[in-house]
Amino acid sequence: MAGVTETLRVFISYARSDASAFADELMAGLEAAGFDPFLDRHDIVPGEDWETRLGKLLQQADTVVYILTPASIASERCAWEVDRAAALSKRVLPVVAIEVSEQQTPEKLRRLNYIHFTEGHSFGAGLKQLTTALRTDIDWVREHTRIAELAARWRERGADDALLLRGGELDMAKSWLVGWKPGAPEPTANQREFINASEAAENARNSAQRAQLDKLIAVQRSRGWFAIATFLLAGVLVAAGGALLHSVRVQAAVVEQQSVVVEQQERYNALLEQQLAESRQQLLAISESLEQASTQRRPQAGQSPSASGPSAPPPAPAAQELQRVAREARMALSWRIDVFACEGVAGAQARADRVAALLSEQNQLSSADGLQVPIGRVQVRTLSAAVNQRPGYQVDRDEIRAEASETAEAEALRAFIASRQGPQLALRRSTTPTVSYLSIFMCAPG
């Protein structure tokens, strides 16, 4: 799998009844060209709420390739995918596998340029045209997806200030926003709101810091003027000395108050981390109980679902509903894991792909003390040399980064990878607040 500098996530929308074989062939061609395509039939669990799942897949995609066939333009589900992609401001590239009527084609697609794979057009030529279109504005499109995911998570968590952009990340997002040009997907209202909220919070923090600095400067100047007055006005030495002593006491009181605030903040952070850990364990226990209940309430082999009496099992829909609730609870607790390969480091990409493959085969991790860590999305990305030079990165080894409250999960992840003969990983404390997210860096010279 290629890194983020080369790989674009491509969602392929199609109708199974008349385009399944072509979709498989197109997917193979895009993989060979260095992209990361995926089909809904490979990623959706039977019985799952397809609108919710497809919405998440479309959110994660950088570009949507829509296969035009008679069945797809008549499909309600395919039409929903086009509308949802438009709402997310995703780039949509329509490809024609079977000729269709222009009048029956959705208006959102009629406005776009088609890429033909129909009879009389070679597959290789069509694939070349498609890959060229996919690589147009690739960096801007990829950043569009990243910021959209961050904005969606921010809104889902109640517009939590801890999830806003800061410092260099905010500067990059603002530059991305003003760098839009016609032809690229437009920034969405959610993205603009997220960036504007990040900028407002940053300005508020800077204003508070400036006010505090001005206060300290004023105190220092006050002390200086008292010293000069003492030197020039020897006749009022006692009075000046008393005023200077008062100034010193005031400054000492300010420092003491600041220490109290810092101590209170540290206590609050520790309490919050403890509450988060307890809540996560409680939710995991609830989801496990739901799964057990759904299993116990399934009709036994040879037993009629309509059997009467107190011990009669409930009908299948009740068990399916319990399974659905348990699955949603488990998904809500899943952890996203990004595996970064350092650009230009020999062997880093191979190690990152190896770790991602190990994690993709595993549904959850377990530690020696019984901690269960459900795994969600696993993604391989490239850490560019330019980004790695910034403060906060400068990674030169293979390591996991986690917040203080995530140490147990990180240790379980490290132990699992080591048990599968994967790379040996160090553990580094992260100060960036990211809920249910762990980063793995492969940056040791191989």
C-alpha positions in Angstrom: 0.0 0.0 0.0 1.4 3.4 -0.9 1.6 6.3 1.5 -0.6 9.3 1.7 1.6 11.3 -0.8 0.7 8.7 -3.5 -2.5 7.0 -2.4 -6.0 8.5 -2.9 -9.0 6.7 -1.4 -11.5 6.1 -4.2 -15.1 4.9 -3.5 -16.6 3.1 -6.4 -20.4 3.4 -6.7 -22.1 0.9 -9.0 -25.1 -1.4 -9.5 -24.4 -5.0 -8.8 -26.9 -6.4 -11.3 -25.0 -5.2 -14.4 -21.6 -3.8 -13.3 -20.2 -6.2 -10.7 -17.5 -7.7 -13.1 -16.6 -4.3 -14.5 -16.3 -2.8 -11.0 -13.9 -5.6 -10.0 -11.8 -4.9 -13.1 -11.8 -1.2 -12.5 -10.8 -1.7 -8.9 -7.9 -3.9 -9.9 -6.8 -1.3 -12.4 -6.9 1.5 -9.9 -4.9 -0.5 -7.3 -2.3 -1.2 -9.9 -2.1 2.5 -10.6 -1.3 3.2 -6.9 -4.8 4.2 -5.6 -6.8 2.8 -2.7 -10.2 1.9 -4.2 -13.0 0.2 -2.3 -16.4 -1.2 -3.0 -19.4 -1.2 -0.7 -20.0 -5.0 -0.9 -16.5 -5.6 0.5 -17.0 -3.2 3.4 -20.6 -3.5 4.6 -21.6 -6.1 7.1 -24.8 -8.1 6.3 -27.7 -6.6 8.2 -26.0 -3.3 8.8 -27.8 0.1 8.3 -26.4 0.8 4.8 -27.1 4.5 4.8 -25.1 5.0 8.0 -22.3 2.8 6.8 -22.2 4.2 3.3 -22.3 7.7 4.7 -19.1 7.0 6.7 -17.4 5.4 3.6 -18.2 8.4 1.5 -16.9 10.7 4.3 -13.6 8.8 4.2 -13.3 8.8 0.4 -11.2 11.4 -1.4 -13.1 10.9 -4.7 -16.2 9.0 -5.8 -16.1 7.1 -9.1 -19.7 6.5 -10.3 -20.2 3.7 -12.8 -23.0 4.6 -15.2 -25.1 1.7 -16.4 -28.9 1.3 -16.9 -29.2 -0.4 -13.5 -27.3 2.3 -11.7 -29.3 5.3 -13.0 -32.5 3.4 -12.0 -31.1 2.5 -8.5 -32.5 4.4 -5.5 -29.4 3.5 -3.6 -27.0 4.7 -6.3 -29.0 8.0 -6.5 -28.6 8.4 -2.7 -24.8 8.0 -3.0 -24.7 10.7 -5.7 -26.8 13.1 -3.5 -24.7 12.3 -0.4 -21.4 12.8 -2.3 -22.7 16.2 -3.5 -23.7 17.2 0.1 -20.2 16.3 1.3 -18.7 18.2 -1.7 -16.8 15.2 -2.8 -15.3 15.1 -6.3 -17.4 12.7 -8.5 -16.0 11.2 -11.7 -18.6 9.4 -13.8 -17.4 6.5 -16.0 -19.7 4.9 -18.6 -19.6 1.1 -18.6 -22.8 0.6 -20.5 -24.4 3.3 -22.6 -27.3 5.1 -20.9 -30.0 7.6 -21.8 -28.9 11.2 -21.2 -32.4 12.1 -20.1 -32.5 9.4 -17.5 -29.1 10.2 -16.0 -29.2 12.2 -12.8 -28.7 15.9 -13.4 -25.7 16.1 -11.0 -23.9 13.7 -13.3 -25.0 15.1 -16.6 -23.1 18.3 -15.8 -19.8 16.4 -15.5 -17.4 15.0 -18.2 -17.8 11.3 -18.8 -15.0 8.8 -19.1 -16.0 6.0 -21.5 -15.2 2.3 -21.1 -17.9 1.2 -23.6 -17.4 -0.8 -26.7 -15.1 1.1 -29.1 -13.1 2.6 -26.2 -10.1 0.6 -24.8 -10.0 -0.1 -21.1 -6.4 1.0 -20.9 -7.2 4.4 -22.5 -10.1 4.9 -20.2 -8.1 3.9 -17.1 -5.3 6.4 -18.1 -7.9 9.2 -18.5 -9.4 8.3 -15.1 -6.1 8.2 -13.2 -5.1 11.5 -14.7 -8.4 13.0 -13.5 -7.8 11.5 -10.0 -4.3 13.0 -9.7 -5.6 16.5 -10.6 -5.4 18.7 -7.4 -4.6 15.5 -5.5 -3.1 17.3 -2.4 -6.0 19.8 -2.1 -8.6 17.0 -2.5 -6.9 14.8 0.1 -6.8 17.8 2.6 -10.4 18.3 1.8 -11.2 14.8 3.1 -8.9 15.2 6.2 -10.5 18.5 7.3 -14.0 17.1 6.6 -13.4 14.2 8.9 -12.0 16.4 11.6 -15.0 18.8 11.3 -17.4 15.9 11.4 -15.8 14.5 14.6 -15.9 18.0 16.2 -19.6 18.3 15.5 -20.3 14.8 16.7 -18.6 15.5 20.0 -20.7 18.6 20.7 -18.2 21.2 19.2 -15.6 20.3 21.8 -12.9 23.0 21.8 -10.2 20.2 22.5 -10.8 19.0 18.9 -10.2 22.3 17.2 -7.1 23.0 15.2 -4.2 24.9 16.7 -0.9 26.6 15.7 0.7 25.2 12.5 -2.3 22.9 11.8 -4.6 25.9 11.9 -2.3 27.9 9.6 -2.2 25.1 7.1 -6.0 24.7 7.1 -6.5 28.5 6.6 -4.0 28.3 3.7 -5.9 25.4 2.2 -9.2 27.3 2.4 -7.9 30.3 0.5 -6.1 28.0 -1.9 -9.4 26.7 -3.5 -9.7 27.1 -7.2 -12.5 26.3 -9.6 -12.6 22.7 -10.6 -11.7 21.3 -7.2 -14.4 20.3 -4.7 -15.7 23.4 -2.8 -15.1 23.6 0.9 -18.3 22.7 2.8 -20.1 24.8 5.4 -19.0 22.4 8.1 -15.4 22.8 7.1 -15.6 26.6 7.1 -17.4 26.6 10.5 -14.7 24.2 11.9 -11.8 26.4 10.7 -13.5 29.6 11.8 -14.2 28.2 15.2 -10.5 27.1 15.5 -9.4 30.5 14.5 -11.7 32.2 17.1 -10.5 29.9 19.9 -6.9 30.6 18.9 -7.5 34.3 19.0 -9.1 34.1 22.4 -6.2 32.1 23.8 -3.7 34.7 22.3 -5.7 37.6 23.7 -5.8 36.0 27.2 -2.0 35.4 27.0 -1.4 39.0 25.9 -3.6 40.3 28.7 -1.6 38.3 31.2 1.7 39.5 29.7 0.5 43.1 29.8 -0.4 42.7 33.5 3.1 41.3 34.3 4.8 44.1 32.4 2.7 46.7 34.3 3.8 45.1 37.6 7.4 45.2 36.5 7.1 48.9 35.4 5.5 49.7 38.7 8.4 48.2 40.6 10.8 50.2 38.4 9.1 53.5 39.0 9.1 52.9 42.8 12.8 52.2 42.7 13.5 55.5 40.8 11.3 57.4 43.2 13.2 55.9 46.1 16.5 57.0 44.6 15.5 60.6 43.8 13.3 61.2 46.8 15.5 60.2 49.7 13.4 62.3 52.0 10.4 59.9 51.5 12.5 56.7 51.7 10.2 55.1 54.3 7.1 55.8 52.3 8.6 54.6 49.0 9.9 51.5 50.7 6.5 50.7 52.0 4.9 51.1 48.6 7.6 48.8 47.0 6.9 46.2 49.7 3.2 46.4 48.9 4.0 45.9 45.2 6.1 42.9 45.9 3.3 41.4 48.0 0.8 42.0 45.3 3.0 40.3 42.7 3.5 37.4 45.1 -0.2 37.1 45.5 -0.7 37.0 41.7 1.9 34.2 41.4 0.3 32.3 44.2 -3.1 32.6 42.6 -1.6 31.3 39.3 -0.2 28.3 41.1 -3.6 27.5 42.5 -5.2 27.7 39.1 -2.5 25.4 37.6 -3.0 22.9 40.4 -6.8 23.0 40.0 -6.4 22.4 36.2 -4.1 19.4 36.8 -6.6 17.9 39.3 -9.4 18.5 36.8 -7.4 16.8 34.0 -6.6 13.8 36.2 -10.3 13.5 37.2 -11.4 13.8 33.6 -9.0 11.1 32.4 -10.2 8.7 35.2 -13.9 9.4 34.3 -13.2 8.7 30.6 -11.4 5.4 31.4 -14.3 4.3 33.6 -16.9 5.3 31.1 -15.1 3.4 28.3 -15.0 0.3 30.5 -18.7 0.6 31.4 -19.7 1.0 27.7 -17.6 -2.0 26.8 -19.4 -4.1 29.5 -22.8 -2.9 28.2 -21.9 -3.8 24.6 -20.7 -7.3 25.7 -23.9 -7.9 27.7 -26.0 -7.0 24.7 -24.0 -9.4 22.5 -24.5 -12.2 25.0 -28.2 -11.4 25.3 -28.6 -11.5 21.6 -26.9 -14.9 21.4 -29.0 -16.3 24.3 -32.3 -15.1 22.7 -31.7 -16.7 19.3 -34.0 -19.7 18.6 -32.1 -23.0 19.3 -31.7 -25.5 16.5 -34.8 -27.6 16.1 -36.8 -25.3 18.3 -39.8 -23.4 16.8 -39.7 -19.6 17.2 -43.4 -19.8 17.9 -43.0 -22.1 20.9 -45.1 -21.1 23.9 -44.3 -21.0 27.5 -42.0 -19.0 29.7 -38.8 -20.5 28.2 -39.9 -19.9 24.6 -37.3 -17.8 22.6 -38.4 -14.5 21.2 -38.8 -14.1 17.4 -35.7 -13.5 15.3 -36.2 -9.7 14.8 -35.8 -9.2 18.6 -32.4 -10.9 18.5 -31.4 -9.0 15.4 -32.3 -5.7 17.1 -30.1 -6.7 20.1 -27.3 -7.5 17.7 -27.7 -4.2 16.0 -27.6 -2.2 19.3 -24.5 -4.2 20.5 -22.8 -3.6 17.1 -23.5 0.1 17.2 -22.2 0.4 20.8 -19.0 -1.5 19.9 -18.5 0.8 16.8 -18.9 3.9 18.9 -16.0 2.7 21.1 -13.7 1.6 18.3 -10.2 3.2 18.0 -8.8 4.7 14.9 -5.2 3.9 14.3 -3.0 5.7 11.8 0.3 4.1 10.8 2.8 6.7 9.5 5.8 5.8 7.4 8.6 8.4 7.4 9.4 9.7 4.0 12.8 8.7 2.7 13.5 6.2 5.5 14.5 2.8 4.1 12.1 0.0 5.1 9.7 2.4 6.8 6.9 1.8 4.3 7.2 -2.0 4.4 7.1 -2.0 8.2 4.0 0.3 8.2 2.2 -2.0 5.7 3.1 -5.0 7.8 1.7 -3.4 11.0 -1.5 -2.3 9.2 -2.0 -5.8 7.8 -1.7 -7.3 11.3 -4.2 -4.8 12.7 -6.6 -5.3 9.9 -6.8 -9.0 10.6 -7.7 -8.3 14.3 -11.0 -7.0 15.7 -9.8 -6.1 19.1 -6.7 -6.2 21.3 -6.4 -7.6 24.8 -3.8 -6.7 27.5 -2.7 -8.9 30.4 -5.0 -7.0 32.8 -8.1 -7.8 30.8 -8.3 -4.5 28.9 -10.3 -4.9 25.6 -9.4 -2.4 22.9 -11.8 -2.6 19.9 -10.1 -1.7 16.6 -11.8 0.6 14.1 -10.3 2.1 10.9 -6.6 1.4 10.3 -4.9 3.6 7.7 -1.4 3.8 6.4 -0.1 7.4 5.8 3.2 9.0 4.9 4.9 11.5 7.3 6.7 13.9 4.9 10.2 15.1 5.7 9.0 18.7 5.8 6.3 17.9 8.4 8.7 15.7 10.5 11.0 18.7 10.9 8.3 20.7 12.8 8.3 20.9 16.6 6.2 18.1 18.0 7.3 15.6 15.4 11.0 15.1 14.7 10.5 11.3 14.9 13.6 9.2 14.3 12.5 5.8 15.7 9.6 3.3 15.6 7.1 4.4 18.2 3.5 4.7 19.4 2.1 8.1 20.6 -0.7 8.2 23.1 -2.1 10.5 25.7 -1.6 9.8 29.4 -5.1 8.4 29.6 -4.4 6.0 26.7 -1.3 4.4 28.1 -3.0 1.0 28.7 -4.4 0.9 25.2 -1.0 1.8 23.7 0.7 -0.9 25.7 -1.9 -3.5 24.5 -1.2 -2.4 20.9 2.5 -2.6 21.4 2.3 -6.0 23.0 0.1 -7.3 20.2 2.4 -6.2 17.4 5.4 -7.6 19.2 3.6 -11.0 19.7 3.1 -11.2 15.9 6.9 -10.7 15.2 6.2 -7.1 14.2 8.5 -4.1 14.8 9.6 -3.2 18.3 7.8 0.0 19.3 8.8 2.7 21.8 6.0 4.6 23.6 6.0 8.4 23.7 3.5 10.7 25.5 1.4 12.9 23.3 -0.1 16.2 24.5 -2.5 16.5 21.6 -6.1 15.7 22.8 -7.5 13.0 20.3 -10.3 10.8 21.6 -10.1 7.1 20.7 -7.1 7.6 18.3 -3.5 6.2 18.4 -0.6 7.0 16.0 2.2 4.6 15.1 5.3 6.0 13.5 7.8 4.0 11.5 10.8 6.2 11.3 13.8 4.2 12.4 16.5 3.8 9.7 15.9 0.2 8.5 
